[in-house]
């Protein structure tokens, strides 16, 4: 079963947790110094906030899957539509190890499709990662992403 993903950049993680906990009616399931995540069933959404996103507000959107076949089906559908897909593969980002791909919608909003395999204690591939990772929209090359012409942001 798939889950819609939204990542929002915030200035202050504590204020973000307070606001979104009240809005969503529950506390986050994961809280770090720079990151928080809610996994909701009604509506079925993976909602995350972080202070690492390069822009405040909606940083990126995504579809989280539970099964490898669901991820393969989405990747094949995007490739069949001749969309420019960046297969990042297995990566560590946002305190999780995931297999992911990225695509941009016509407005330039980055979308990730991914399957999370496990939680990890670091934000990215190394504990020294300072910037946001994953979305292919920043000019930096963070330690947690495959090199690309445009790299960056964060994830689910």
Rosetta blueprint (number, residue, H / E / L):
1 X L
2 X L
3 X E
4 X E
5 X E
6 X E
7 X E
8 X E
9 X E
10 X L
11 X L
12 X L
13 X H
14 X H
15 X H
16 X H
17 X H
18 X H
19 X H
20 X H
21 X H
22 X H
23 X H
24 X H
25 X L
26 X L
27 X L
28 X L
29 X L
30 X E
31 X E
32 X E
33 X L
34 X L
35 X E
36 X E
37 X E
38 X E
39 X E
40 X E
41 X E
42 X L
43 X L
44 X E
45 X E
46 X E
47 X E
48 X E
49 X E
50 X E
51 X L
52 X L
53 X L
54 X L
55 X L
56 X L
57 X E
58 X E
59 X E
60 X E
61 X E
62 X E
63 X E
64 X E
65 X E
66 X L
67 X L
68 X H
69 X H
70 X H
71 X H
72 X H
73 X H
74 X H
75 X H
76 X H
77 X H
78 X H
79 X H
80 X H
81 X L
82 X L
83 X L
84 X L
85 X L
86 X E
87 X E
88 X E
89 X E
90 X E
91 X E
92 X E
93 X E
94 X L
95 X L
96 X E
97 X E
98 X E
99 X E
100 X E
101 X E
102 X E
103 X E
104 X E
105 X L
106 X L
107 X L
108 X L
109 X L
110 X E
111 X E
112 X E
113 X E
114 X E
115 X E
116 X E
117 X E
118 X E
119 X E
120 X L
121 X L
122 X L
123 X L
124 X L
125 X L
126 X L
127 X L
128 X L
129 X L
130 X L
131 X L
132 X L
133 X L
134 X L
135 X L
136 X L
137 X L
138 X E
139 X L
140 X L
141 X L
142 X L
143 X L
144 X L
145 X L
146 X L
147 X L
148 X L
149 X L
150 X L
151 X E
152 X L
153 X L
154 X L
155 X L
156 X L
